[in-house]
């Protein structure tokens, strides 16, 4: 009887931890941050580091990337596929100040492959200066 009870306690956790049928929940992965000023890559902003994000089924997105200090806060909206959400998030507290801005992007779950593609982009047009900021990752549960 104890064995059955123990299995019942762990089954929901295991199902959630390996669930690749929905974009909602917690995601982790090595994430590349790239900044381009004009057409030139800014090496001061280039980093690959861990990012953790959590997407609430009601739409709230929170996350952090401790090595570069970035915090993520924003919204997720359902997309055309049940395994994808569109994102509108703001990064703050980043050590590279260029990343502190609002981004649009998506998280798409590839259920069979058991990972998600995460992508954000922000474009800035200022007089005499333009910048593009890209954040991409392959994320897992």
N, C-alpha and C positions, 0 to 999 in steps of 0.2 A: 504494500500500500504506500509506503514512503517513497518508493521509486516512482510510482505513477504521479504522486503529488509533486515531486521534484521536477519531473518532465513538464507538467502543466505550468509550473512557474517560469520555466525557461523558454518554452515554445513561443510565446508572444514576443519576447526579446529577440530571439533568433530570427523570427519572421520579419520583424521591423528592420533588424540590422542588415539583412540581405535582400530587402525589398527594392527591386529595381523597376517596379511597375508605375511609380509615381515620382514626380519631381519634389514633392513635399517631404520635409524632414531634414536631417543633418547630412552635410556633405563635407568631405575633406580631400585635399589634394595639393600637390606641388603646383604652384601658380607662377606664371611669368608675367611680370610687369614691364612694359616697354613704353618709353616716351620718345616722340619724334618732334623735334622743333624744326619747322619747315619740312624738309625731306630728310634731314640728318638725325640719326639715332642719338639720343643723349645718354651716354654711358653712365652718367651719375644716377640715372633713374632705372637702369636695367637691373632687375633682381629676379631670382627664382627662389620662392619660399613657400612654406605651408600656409594655406588659407582654410579656414573653417567657416562655413555658412549654414544657417538654418532658415528654411523656408516654411513658414506657418501656412496651413491650409486656408487661413483667412487672409493671407496676402503679405504679412509682415516678413521682411528679410533682415536678419542681423548676422554679423560675422566679424571676424578679426584675423589679422595676419601679424603675429607678434614680432617677427624679425624686423619688419619695416614699419611697425607701429600702426598700420592702417586698420581703421574700424569701418565697418559696412553697416548702413542702415537705409532701408527703403521698402519698396513694394514689388510684389510679384503678381502678375495677372495671367489667368489661363490663356493658352494659345490655341492654335487650330488642332493640336494633337494633345491627348490627355497626358502624355509623357513630356510635355514641354511647357515652360512658363517664360513670359517676357519679363524683363527686369528693368526697373528704374530705381537706381540706388545712388547714394552719396557716400563717398569715402572722406574720412576726416582723420586727423592726427597722424598722417603719413609723414615719415622722416623726409621723404622727397616731396616737397610742397606742391609740385606740379600735379600730383595725384589727388590732391584734395579738391574734388569737384563732383559733379553729378554725371552719371553714366547711364547708358541704355545697353541692353543686351539680352541674353537668354541663357537658360539652362535646359538642355535636352538630354533626356535619359535614353540610353541605348540598352534596352532591357536584356536582349540576348547576350550582348557583350559584357554586361554588368558594370557599366560606368556611365558617367554623364559628361557632356561637353559643356563647359562654362565659358562664356565670352562676354566681355564688357568693352565699350568704346566711348570715348568722349573726344569731341573736336572743339577746338577753341580758335576763333578768328579774331585777332586783335590787329589794329593798325600797325603794319610793318612786321607782324609776327603771327605765325599760325602754329598750333600744336595739335598733335594727335596722341591720345593715350589709350593703350590697349592692355587688357588684362585677360589672360586665357589660362585654362586649366583642364585637365582630365581629372574628374573627381569620383570618389567612391564612398560608399557608406561606411 
